[in-house]
Amino acid sequence: MKPGIGNREWRITTAAIAALSTFGIGHANAAKSLRAVPPDQIDHYWIRTNTELDVDVPNFGKNLDKPTCSAVTYIIGSDGVTRDITVQRTVPAGDLALVAKSAVADLHYAPASGNDAREPVFTYIVMPFNLPADPAARAKITAACLLKDFPKGYQ
């Protein structure tokens, strides 16, 4: 027993740690049991409330100035907060993957009408960076990050 901590307090702390560990293990598998919603249907469940994002951007790194996209899978929890964020693909590969993950971590959502139960969902987003003005060129770049087989293989 540590000085200043009674047996009862230690047991509560140990129980809390065990509960958190169990939650972490179960949470990793949570995406498998959630409804998978493609990006074009997410507004049936959740509406993004951010008007701007607070994103971590490195000062230097690989391909930071290249036209790029990242496909990022994540869960929108019943509280509207993103979690279990995974960058699945970044084209071309580089450090903008870190920026994409940071951006998704800052997304916030409110339930859409009809989602009164605040159903958590598993989804993804394509984050574009440094895209050219030409719409055809933009579409070609972002198409490289579409997860055509979503959710298969991503949960």
N, C-alpha and C positions, 0 to 999 in steps of 0.2 A: 504494500500500500504506500502511495506517495504521501509525503508530509502535506498536511492541509486538505487532503481529500479523503472523506469518509468512505467506508465500504459501500454504502447505499449510493452515494454520488458516483462512485466508480462504476457500479453495476449499471446505472442509468446511462452513463457515457458509453460503456461497452455495448449496451443494447442499441443505443443510437447509431454507433458506428456499424454494428452488424446490420441494422435496418438499412442504412445508407448503402452498404456494400451489396445487400440483396437487391435494393432498388436499382443500383447501377447495372447489375447483371440482367435483371428483368428489362430494364430500360433499353439496353442494347438490342433486345429482341422485339421491342415495342413496334417498330416499323412494320414488322411482318404481320401484325394483327390489325394495323390501321387501314382505313380506306385509302387507297392510292388514287390521287386526283391529278390528272395532267394539267399543265399550266393554263391551257385555254379554258379549263372548267373550274379553276380555283375560286373564281368570283361567285360560284354557287354556294360556297361554304364559308369563305373568308374574304374580307376586303382589306387591302393594304392601307394603313392609316398614315404612314410616313409621308411627309412632304419633302424631306431631305434625309440623307444618310450620313452618319458619322463613321467614316471608314479609315482604317489604318492603311497608309500607302508608304511603301519603302522609298527611301531616297535614291537608291540605286538597286539594280537587279537585272535579271535576264528578260529581254523582250518587253520591257515596260512601255516602250514607245511604239510597239507594233500593233496593227489591228488584230484584235484578239477576242475570243469568247471563252467563257467558262460555263459548264453545266454543273449546277450545284443542287444536290438533293438535300431535303430537310423535312422535319416534322413541324407543323404548326400545332402547338399544344392548345389545350382548352382555355388557356389564359391568353392566347393570341401571340405568344412568344415563340420564336424559332429555336429549335434544338436539334441535336444529332445531325449537324451540318457536315456534309461530305462533298468535296469537289471531285466530281466524277471524271471530268474531262476539261482540259484547257488546250485550245488550238490557236496559235502554236504554243507549245509548252513554255512555261516561264513563270516568273514571280507574280504575275497578275492573278494567279490562282489564290494567293494569299489575300489579295484585295477582294476578290470575289467572295471568299469565305467571310471576311470581315464585314462586307456589305450585307450578306444574308443574315449574319448574326445581329445586325442592327434593324432588320425588318420587324415591323409590328403590325398586327392584324386585329380587326374587329369582326365578330361573326356576321355573316350575310343574313339577310332576311330568310327565314326558313331553317336557319341553323341555330335555333333557340337552345338546343342542347350543347352547343359549343363543341361539336364533334371534332376531335383532333384528326388531322390528315397528314399523309405522306405525299410530298409533291417535289417538284424541282423548278428551277428557274434558269434561264440562260442570261448570263451577265455579259453585256458587250463592252468593249473598251476600244478607244481610239478608232472608231469606225469612220470610213470615208463618207462623204456627202451623198454619193451616188447610191440610190436605193437598191439597185441590182447588186452592187458590190457589197453593200451592207448585208443583204439577204444571203449572199453566198458565204460570207464569213460566219454569220450566226447559224446557218444550216449545219455547219460542221459540229456544232455543239448540241444539236437536237438529240434527245435520247429516244430514238424511234421505237425501241422495245420496252419503254417504261411501262410498268414498274418491274417487269421481268428482269431479274439479275441485279436489281438495285436495292431490294429490301433486305 
